[in-house]
Amino acid sequence: MKLKHDCIREVLLVIESDLKLNNVLDNEDLENTIKFFSRDDIEYTVKQLTGAGYIEAEFYMEGYFIKHMTFAGHNLLDDIRDVKVWKETKDTASKISSVSIPVIQQIASSVINKMLGLQ
């Protein structure tokens, strides 16, 4: 499967907005909120975000539940949250065929620095 960068951003945004402290967000909650990606895309994204340490989730036979977003997940989301930053990040990343999430985050950080006049 292909890891879709827009799906990563959307999953993190939904987790941040819908997951309450000391609660969980299950696969049905996530899939009912995110309409423009398939169930497989969303589940694959959750697995990859878990493996990379951006979120904590547990998987079982019928699905999964998300326990929380890690500090690294919050940092990633903070870098890619803004729509203008995200668009410019994707435009820059599209110049090559494949870009990892850490590189996406570096590009977004660079875009932010440029917008703030720090570069």
N, C-alpha and C positions, 0 to 999 in steps of 0.2 A: 504493500500500500504506500501511497504517497502522503507525506505529512504536509498538510496545507497550512500555510502561514496565516491566512485569514481565519481559519478555524481555530488555530492556537489563540489568536487575539480574542476571538468571540468567546471561547470557552473561559478564558481568564476573566474577561469582563463580566460574564454571567456568574462565575464563582464569586467574584468580589461583590456583586450587587445582591445576589440571592442567598448566599451561604451565611447563616447566622452563627454567632459565637456559640460553641458547645453544641452544635447541631451538625447534621450531614446533609449533603445534596446528592440525591440518587440519580441514576441514569435517566429515569423517566422525567424527573424535573428538568434536567439539562436538555434532553431531547425535545421536550415540549416547548422549551423556551427558544432553542436554536432551530429555526425552521429551514434555513437555506443550506444546511449540510446534512448528509445522510447519517443514519444511526452508526454505520460502520466508521465513517469519517470522525464522528465525535468520540466514539469509544477508542479508536486508534490514537487520537490526539490525547485523550485522558491518559492512556497507557504510556505514551511517550513523555508527557509532562510529568507523570509520576516517576518514570525511570530516570529522568533528567534532574529530579529534585525540585521542580517548580511547584508541585502540589503533592499532597498525601492523599492517596485513595486506596480502597480495598476492593478487590474483585472477587466475585463469586459466580456460580454457574449461570444465573439469570441476569447478571449485570454487575454493577459496581456502585459504590458510594464514595463521595469526596468528603474528606474530613476537614482539610483546610489548605490554604495557599501558603507556601513557605515564604520566607523573606526574599529568597531569590526570585520566586514567582511574582511577588509584589514589585521588585526592582524591574523585572522584565516588563510587566504590565505598565509601570510608570513610564518606561521608555517608549512604549508603542501605543499608549492610550489615545493621545491626541490625533484627530483625524488627519490634519495637515501633515503632521510628523509621519504618520503611518503611510500616507500616500507617497510622500517623498522617499521614505525608506524603501517602499516596494518598487518605486520607479528606479532607484539606484540599484537595488538588488537584482532587478530584472535584466541588467546588462550582462549578467553571466548566468549560466544554466542552472546552477545549484548553489544555494547559500544555507549554511547552518544557522540554527537559532542564535548561538553566541555572536555570529557575524551580523545577523539581523539586529541584534541588540546594540552592537558597536556602531552600525550604520545609523540607527535611530538616535543614539547618544550623540553622534557627530552632527546629525541634522538639528537636534535640539541646541547643541552648542553654537552652531552656525546661526540659528534663528535668534539666539540670545546675544549674538555678537561676541562670543567667547572664543571664536576661531579666527 
